Amino acid sequence: MGTYTLAIADGVLFACLPDEADVAQAVAEATTTNYGFGLALSIVRGAVLTDAARPGDHVVWREGPDSELLDADGRRYRYAVRRAA
C-alpha cells in the first residue's frame, strides 16, 4: 500500500487520494461544490491508512460518524497517520 494525501478543513475531510493522484483537481472540485472559494485547506502528504495507530504515529485524521476514510480501492480505514521512519 502506498501513501496518501489528505485535504482537511474545519474538521472535514475533503479528499483522500494516493500521493501520485491529481490532488489539486480533487480539492478544487470538493471545495467549490461543498464550500465555495476561499476555504483554507490543510494538505497532508505521505499519510499511511491503517486500522490501528502505533506508538509514535502522528494521527492526521481519524474516521468519524460523518466521514469515511477510503483507499483507492474503496477499502475503509480508521486512521491516516504519519509514521516515523
C-alpha positions as CSV (number, residue, x, y, z in Angstrom):
1,M,0.0,0.0,0.0
2,G,1.3,3.4,-0.9
3,T,0.9,6.7,0.9
4,Y,-2.0,9.1,0.6
5,T,-2.6,12.9,0.5
6,L,-5.4,14.3,2.6
7,A,-7.1,17.7,2.3
8,I,-8.7,18.8,5.6
9,A,-10.5,22.0,6.6
10,D,-12.8,22.8,9.5
11,G,-12.9,19.2,10.7
12,V,-14.0,18.0,7.2
13,L,-12.0,15.6,5.1
14,F,-12.3,16.9,1.5
15,A,-10.0,14.5,-0.3
16,C,-8.0,11.3,0.4
17,L,-6.1,10.2,-2.7
18,P,-2.9,8.4,-3.5
19,D,0.1,10.8,-3.3
20,E,0.6,10.4,-7.1
21,A,-3.0,11.4,-7.9
22,D,-4.2,14.8,-9.1
23,V,-4.9,16.2,-5.6
24,A,-5.3,19.8,-6.9
25,Q,-8.2,18.8,-9.1
26,A,-10.0,16.8,-6.4
27,V,-9.6,19.7,-3.9
28,A,-10.9,22.2,-6.4
29,E,-14.0,20.1,-7.1
30,A,-14.7,19.4,-3.4
31,T,-14.2,23.0,-2.2
32,T,-16.3,24.7,-4.9
33,T,-19.1,22.1,-4.7
34,N,-19.3,22.0,-0.9
35,Y,-18.0,25.3,0.4
36,G,-17.2,27.8,-2.3
37,F,-13.9,29.5,-2.9
38,G,-11.6,30.8,-0.2
39,L,-11.5,27.8,2.1
40,A,-8.2,27.3,3.8
41,L,-7.2,23.6,3.5
42,S,-4.6,21.7,5.3
43,I,-2.8,19.4,2.9
44,V,-1.1,16.4,4.4
45,R,1.1,14.2,2.1
46,G,2.6,10.8,2.9
47,A,-0.1,9.5,5.2
48,V,-0.5,5.8,5.8
49,L,-4.0,4.4,6.1
50,T,-4.4,1.9,8.9
51,D,-7.0,0.4,11.3
52,A,-4.6,0.8,14.3
53,A,-2.4,3.6,15.2
54,R,1.0,2.5,16.6
55,P,3.1,4.2,19.3
56,G,5.0,7.0,17.7
57,D,2.4,7.5,14.9
58,H,1.1,11.0,14.4
59,V,-2.6,10.7,13.7
60,V,-3.6,13.2,11.0
61,W,-7.2,12.0,10.5
62,R,-9.5,9.7,12.5
63,E,-12.6,8.3,10.9
64,G,-15.8,9.7,12.5
65,P,-19.5,9.4,12.2
66,D,-19.6,11.9,9.3
67,S,-16.6,10.7,7.4
68,E,-15.2,7.6,5.8
69,L,-11.5,7.1,5.2
70,L,-11.3,5.1,2.0
71,D,-8.3,4.0,-0.1
72,A,-8.1,4.0,-3.9
73,D,-9.8,0.5,-3.9
74,G,-12.6,1.6,-1.7
75,R,-11.4,-0.2,1.5
76,R,-12.3,1.6,4.7
77,Y,-9.7,2.5,7.4
78,R,-10.0,4.1,10.8
79,Y,-6.8,6.3,10.7
80,A,-4.5,8.2,8.5
81,V,-1.1,8.5,10.2
82,R,2.4,9.9,9.6
83,R,4.8,7.2,10.6
84,A,8.3,7.8,11.8
85,A,11.0,6.2,9.6
